[in-house]
Amino acid sequence: MRILYFIPLLSTKGGQERTLVDKANWLVEKSHDALFVTFANDGPLAYSLNRKIKHVDLDCPFFHIYRCPFSLRFFAALKLKRIFRYKMKEVISAFQPDIIVVAVPLTEFFLNDLVKISGNIPIVVESHLACGYEAVTRGFTEKVLDLFYSPQKAIRKTDLLVALTEEDAKKWRKFHHRVCVIPNPLTNFLAPLPCIEKSEGRILCVGRLSPQKRYDRMVNAFAMIADKFRNWHVDIYGGGQEQGTSILNNLICAKGLNGRVRIFPPVGDIYSEYLRSQFLVLSSDFEGFGLVIIEAMACGIPVVATDCPFGPSEIIDDGKTGLLSKMDEKDLAEKMEWMITHEEERKRMGVHAYEASAKYKKDLIIPQWEKAYMSVIR
């Protein structure tokens, strides 16, 4: 099977990029061929590709059209789409894929054109941001552009849509004829679990510094209990826009948490950070899946997560492998305090979390993706 993966970029450290690379690396070792086609890569690859995998960037960053005056955006979009069609046709002709895998969001701008130029090649859409139908809704500017690239109609014409959670799948089934659910795989499952001493009072957060992740909710929640637990602190690992980082740092300073809530850039070996932490907090408004949850569990630490769409409640067994919080600061603070003050229960949760994470091992999950891909090949 020859697989063409079409995604925005491979230069960002994120769950979508990591899981796509993990799947492709695994599949090429099983005698499949893979090619990554990006359209806006702006730096070195964030994750290592198997040497058998090729990578082509089309240099079609569609989000640059928003830099144009509103009156010129339509013409900028038309020009960019012409360039995309020409370059993508060349890539498809040279690689001759059996299947095209498209990761949403952010690929929708080109999806209608891709459906038209792909011919009889089946297209599989992977929903990595979730929110189902809402993932392709637009504001006013985007609705105007929708008249010309219609992502909803294009997604309907694809052969299979793979959601990462059942909750997300229910949304997609409202307007797609064929939807299945397959979770993301773990990058690593540590067996046996290393015996590494945990840092005293260390709470971990992992993920890009974006509004979706609601680090402000976590900071405000921690501020409510910080004076009670002077030996506890929060370490955040994630990249993001400079503005987002500045806003978060200002909030940390305003809450008097300098030195107790720290922000670090993404690291290559995030597993070592999980292993040294007491528990993980995820304070998001929504998730595509929650890869950091199963990573933390695979390192033997429990998770406190907001019960947000679409992932935590399908991964965490509330009270056994972690705690689900309401999406408000007070309840999140109470759940964090419970985890801090119940050391023995926290350790038992970590053991249960590790055991539960085994079902996400690559050798169990990626064959499901392989079977789904194979099912649409004509």
C-alpha positions in Angstrom: 0.0 0.0 0.0 1.3 3.4 -1.0 0.0 6.1 1.4 0.1 9.9 0.8 -0.3 11.8 4.0 -1.5 15.4 3.5 -1.1 17.7 6.5 -0.3 21.4 7.1 3.3 21.0 8.4 5.7 18.7 10.2 7.8 21.4 11.9 5.5 21.7 15.0 5.7 19.5 18.1 2.1 18.4 18.5 -0.1 15.4 19.0 -1.3 15.3 15.4 2.2 15.4 14.0 3.6 12.9 16.4 0.9 10.3 15.9 0.9 10.6 12.1 4.7 10.1 12.1 4.4 7.2 14.5 1.9 5.5 12.2 3.8 6.1 9.1 7.1 4.9 10.6 5.4 1.7 11.8 3.6 1.1 8.5 6.7 1.4 6.3 8.4 -1.2 8.5 5.5 -3.5 7.5 6.4 -3.1 3.8 4.1 -0.2 3.0 5.3 3.0 1.3 4.6 6.5 2.7 5.0 10.1 1.5 4.2 13.2 3.6 3.0 16.2 1.7 2.8 19.5 3.7 1.8 22.9 2.4 3.3 25.3 5.0 6.4 23.7 6.5 8.5 26.5 8.1 11.4 24.7 9.7 13.1 21.4 10.5 11.0 18.3 11.2 9.8 18.1 14.7 9.8 14.3 14.7 12.1 11.9 12.9 10.8 10.1 9.8 11.9 6.7 8.8 14.5 7.0 6.1 12.2 5.2 3.7 9.6 8.0 4.0 9.7 10.9 1.6 8.6 14.5 2.4 7.5 17.2 0.0 6.4 20.7 0.9 4.2 22.6 -1.6 4.9 26.0 -0.1 1.2 27.0 -0.2 0.6 28.7 3.3 -3.1 29.5 2.9 -3.2 31.4 6.2 -1.1 34.1 4.6 -4.2 35.3 2.7 -5.4 36.8 5.9 -2.6 39.3 5.7 -4.1 40.7 2.6 -6.8 43.4 2.7 -10.3 41.9 2.9 -11.1 43.0 -0.7 -8.1 41.1 -2.1 -8.4 37.8 -0.2 -10.6 36.1 -2.7 -8.1 36.7 -5.5 -5.2 35.6 -3.2 -7.2 32.4 -2.5 -7.7 31.7 -6.2 -4.0 32.2 -6.9 -2.9 30.0 -4.1 -5.3 27.2 -5.1 -4.1 27.3 -8.7 -0.6 26.8 -7.4 -1.7 24.0 -5.1 -3.6 22.1 -7.9 -0.5 22.3 -10.2 2.0 21.1 -7.5 -0.3 18.5 -6.0 -1.0 16.9 -9.4 2.7 16.6 -10.0 3.2 14.9 -6.6 0.3 12.5 -7.1 1.5 11.6 -10.6 5.0 10.9 -9.4 4.1 8.9 -6.3 1.0 7.1 -7.5 -0.6 6.6 -4.1 -3.2 3.9 -3.4 -4.7 6.1 -0.7 -4.6 9.7 0.4 -4.9 10.5 4.1 -5.9 14.0 5.1 -5.6 15.3 8.6 -8.1 17.9 9.6 -8.2 20.7 10.7 -6.4 23.3 8.5 -6.4 21.1 5.3 -10.0 22.0 4.5 -8.9 25.0 2.4 -7.5 22.6 -0.2 -9.8 19.7 0.3 -12.3 20.5 -2.4 -9.5 20.7 -5.0 -7.8 17.6 -3.7 -11.1 15.6 -4.1 -11.3 16.8 -7.7 -7.8 16.1 -8.7 -7.4 12.8 -6.9 -9.4 10.9 -9.5 -10.2 7.4 -8.3 -7.7 7.5 -5.4 -9.7 7.0 -2.2 -9.4 9.7 0.5 -9.5 9.1 4.2 -10.1 12.0 6.6 -8.6 11.8 10.1 -10.3 14.1 12.6 -7.5 15.3 14.9 -9.0 18.4 16.5 -12.4 17.0 17.0 -15.6 19.0 17.4 -17.1 17.1 14.5 -19.0 19.3 12.1 -18.0 22.4 14.1 -14.4 21.7 13.1 -15.2 23.0 9.6 -17.4 25.9 10.6 -16.2 29.4 9.8 -16.5 33.1 10.8 -17.7 35.7 8.3 -14.5 35.9 6.2 -14.3 32.1 6.1 -17.9 31.8 5.2 -17.3 34.0 2.1 -14.4 31.8 1.2 -16.6 28.7 1.8 -18.6 29.7 -1.3 -15.5 28.9 -3.3 -13.9 25.9 -1.5 -16.8 24.3 0.4 -15.0 22.0 3.0 -18.2 20.5 4.2 -19.2 19.3 0.7 -15.7 18.0 0.1 -15.5 16.0 3.3 -18.8 14.4 2.4 -17.2 13.1 -0.8 -14.3 11.4 0.9 -14.4 7.6 1.4 -13.9 7.3 5.1 -13.7 9.5 8.1 -11.8 8.3 11.2 -12.6 9.9 14.5 -10.4 9.4 17.6 -13.3 9.3 20.0 -16.8 8.0 19.9 -18.1 11.4 21.0 -16.5 13.1 18.0 -17.7 10.3 15.7 -21.3 11.0 16.7 -20.9 14.6 15.4 -19.4 13.5 12.1 -22.0 10.9 11.5 -24.5 13.7 11.1 -23.2 14.4 7.6 -20.7 11.7 6.6 -21.8 8.3 5.2 -18.9 6.2 6.7 -17.3 7.0 10.1 -15.2 4.7 12.3 -13.4 5.3 15.6 -9.7 4.5 16.2 -7.7 6.1 19.0 -4.2 7.4 18.7 -1.4 5.0 19.7 1.3 5.6 22.3 4.7 6.6 21.0 6.2 4.5 23.7 5.0 2.0 26.2 7.6 1.6 29.0 7.9 -2.0 30.0 9.0 -2.4 32.7 8.3 1.0 34.1 11.6 2.7 35.1 12.1 3.4 38.7 12.8 7.1 38.6 12.6 9.3 41.7 9.8 11.8 41.4 10.4 15.5 42.0 8.7 16.6 45.3 5.5 18.5 44.7 5.8 18.6 40.9 2.6 19.0 38.9 3.0 18.8 35.1 1.2 20.3 32.2 2.0 19.5 28.5 0.7 21.0 25.4 1.0 24.0 23.1 0.3 27.4 24.6 -3.0 28.0 22.8 -6.4 29.3 24.0 -7.8 25.8 23.6 -5.6 24.5 26.4 -6.9 27.1 28.9 -3.7 27.4 31.0 -5.3 30.4 32.5 -7.9 28.1 34.1 -5.1 25.9 35.5 -3.1 28.9 36.9 -6.2 30.4 38.5 -7.1 27.0 40.0 -3.6 26.5 41.4 -3.6 30.1 42.8 -6.7 29.1 45.0 -4.7 26.4 46.7 -1.0 27.5 46.4 -0.8 29.0 49.8 -1.8 25.8 51.4 0.9 23.8 49.7 4.0 25.8 49.6 6.2 22.9 48.5 4.1 22.2 45.3 4.7 23.8 41.9 3.6 23.5 38.3 5.9 23.0 35.3 4.4 23.6 31.8 6.0 22.2 28.7 4.8 23.7 25.4 5.5 26.0 22.6 3.1 28.7 21.3 2.7 32.2 20.0 4.8 34.9 21.8 1.7 36.8 22.6 0.1 33.8 24.3 3.2 33.2 26.3 3.3 36.8 27.4 -0.3 36.8 28.5 0.2 33.6 30.5 3.4 35.0 32.2 1.5 38.2 33.1 -1.2 36.1 34.8 1.4 34.0 36.7 2.9 37.3 37.9 -0.4 38.8 38.8 -1.3 35.7 40.9 2.0 35.9 42.7 3.1 32.5 41.4 6.5 33.5 39.9 8.8 30.5 40.3 5.9 28.2 41.2 4.4 28.1 37.8 7.1 27.8 35.2 7.0 27.6 31.4 9.5 25.5 29.4 9.8 24.9 25.7 9.0 21.5 24.2 11.6 18.8 24.8 12.4 15.7 22.8 12.2 13.3 25.7 8.9 14.4 27.3 8.6 10.9 28.9 11.4 11.7 31.3 9.3 14.8 32.5 6.2 12.6 33.1 8.3 10.1 35.1 9.6 12.8 37.4 6.1 14.3 38.1 3.5 13.5 40.7 0.5 14.0 38.3 -0.6 15.7 35.1 -3.2 18.4 34.8 -5.1 19.0 31.5 -7.4 22.1 31.7 -8.6 22.3 28.1 -11.9 23.6 26.7 -11.8 20.7 24.1 -9.4 18.0 22.9 -9.1 15.9 19.7 -8.1 13.0 21.8 -5.8 13.8 24.6 -2.5 12.2 23.7 -0.8 13.6 26.8 -3.3 11.8 29.0 -2.3 8.3 27.7 1.4 9.3 27.7 1.2 10.3 31.4 -0.7 7.1 32.2 2.0 5.1 30.4 4.5 6.7 32.8 2.6 5.7 35.8 1.1 9.0 36.9 -2.6 9.9 37.2 -4.3 12.8 35.4 -6.6 15.5 36.5 -8.5 16.7 33.4 -11.4 18.8 32.7 -14.4 16.7 31.4 -14.3 18.5 28.1 -15.2 17.4 24.6 -13.9 15.1 23.2 -11.5 12.6 24.9 -10.8 12.7 28.6 -13.9 11.0 29.7 -13.3 8.1 27.2 -9.7 7.6 28.5 -9.9 8.3 32.2 -11.7 6.0 34.5 -12.8 8.7 37.0 -11.5 7.9 40.5 -9.4 5.0 39.4 -6.9 6.2 36.8 -7.4 9.9 37.4 -10.0 12.6 38.2 -12.4 14.4 35.9 -13.1 18.0 36.8 -15.9 20.3 35.8 -14.9 23.0 33.4 -14.5 25.6 36.1 -11.6 26.8 38.2 -13.1 26.0 41.6 -13.7 22.4 40.8 -10.4 22.0 39.1 -8.7 23.4 42.2 -10.6 20.9 44.4 -9.5 18.0 42.2 -5.9 19.2 42.3 -6.0 19.6 46.1 -7.4 16.1 46.4 -4.6 14.7 44.4 -2.0 16.6 46.5 -3.4 15.5 49.8 -4.1 11.8 49.0 -0.6 10.5 48.4 -1.3 6.7 48.7 -4.5 7.0 46.6 -2.5 9.0 44.0 0.1 6.3 43.8 -2.5 3.6 43.4 -4.1 5.6 40.6 -0.7 5.8 38.9 -0.5 2.0 39.0 -4.0 1.6 37.6 -3.3 4.3 34.9 -0.2 2.4 33.8 -2.1 -0.8 33.4 -4.9 0.9 31.5 -2.6 2.6 29.1 -1.4 -0.8 27.7 -4.4 -1.0 25.4 -2.9 2.0 23.4 0.3 0.3 22.5 1.4 0.7 18.8 1.1 -3.0 18.0 -2.5 -3.0 19.1 -3.7 0.3 17.7 -1.8 0.9 14.4 -3.0 -2.4 12.8 -6.5 -1.0 13.2 -5.5 2.1 11.2 -3.8 -0.2 8.6 -7.1 -2.2 8.3 -9.1 1.0 7.9 -6.8 2.3 5.1 -6.9 -1.1 3.3 -10.7 -1.2 3.5 -11.2 1.7 1.1 -8.6 0.7 -1.6 -10.4 -0.1 -4.8 
